[in-house]
Amino acid sequence: MTAIRLATPVDAPALARLRYDFRASIGEAIEDRGAFIKRCTEWMAERLTGPTPWRCWVAEHDGAITGHLWLYMLEKIPNPTPEAEWHAYITNIYVDPAHRGGAGTALVEAAIAFAREHRADSAILWPTEGSRSLYHRFGFAQPSDILEAIITPGR
């Protein structure tokens, strides 16, 4: 059975390995696996320590981390209207292919519950083509009120 929990700094090496597997599966890796995992482990451990706007949930099966979802709470400028003053940025959602079949849904449920509990105005993410149906089930849709400028091309 898969369990969902918040990640801790101890999880950073496993999360970094999954991050590499995820991104290398959808694009050509230009950084050595070992070097990337070391750099990413340090980045993740720092963001999983102490008060930080980052949260990460992991899916565990038989004690092994098999998936993850990261969320960043983005504070908005104070607003005198009833609009909530936070956005939730959801990113790096990945479940090992051998453990798919509900873990992704459970991870998104945990993130949405956290965002709702912390009164986020909205949640945003950049889906892969294969993940769109998952996010549509949670009400994600193409907005008409947001613009994006690509600052550094590379995707």
FENSULPE-V145868 format. One record per backbone hydrogen bond with DSSP energy under -1.0 kcal/mol. CO is the residue of the C=O (numbers start at 1). NH is the residue of the N-H. Records with the same first field share a line. If there is no record, write none. Layout:
CO: NH  NH
This chain:
3: 60
5: 58
8: 11
9: 12
11: 15
12: 16
13: 17
14: 18
15: 19
16: 20
17: 21
18: 22
19: 23
20: 24
21: 25
32: 36
33: 37
34: 38
35: 39
36: 40
37: 41
38: 42
39: 43
40: 44
41: 45
42: 46
43: 47
44: 48
53: 73
55: 71
56: 7
57: 69
58: 5
59: 66  67
60: 3
61: 64
64: 61
66: 96
67: 59
68: 94
69: 57
70: 91
71: 55
72: 89
74: 87
85: 76
86: 121
87: 74
88: 124
89: 72
91: 70
94: 68
96: 99
97: 100
102: 106
103: 107
104: 108
105: 109
106: 110
107: 111
108: 112
109: 113
110: 114
111: 115
112: 116
113: 117
114: 118
115: 120
116: 119
122: 88
124: 90
128: 131
131: 135
132: 136
133: 137
135: 138  140
136: 139
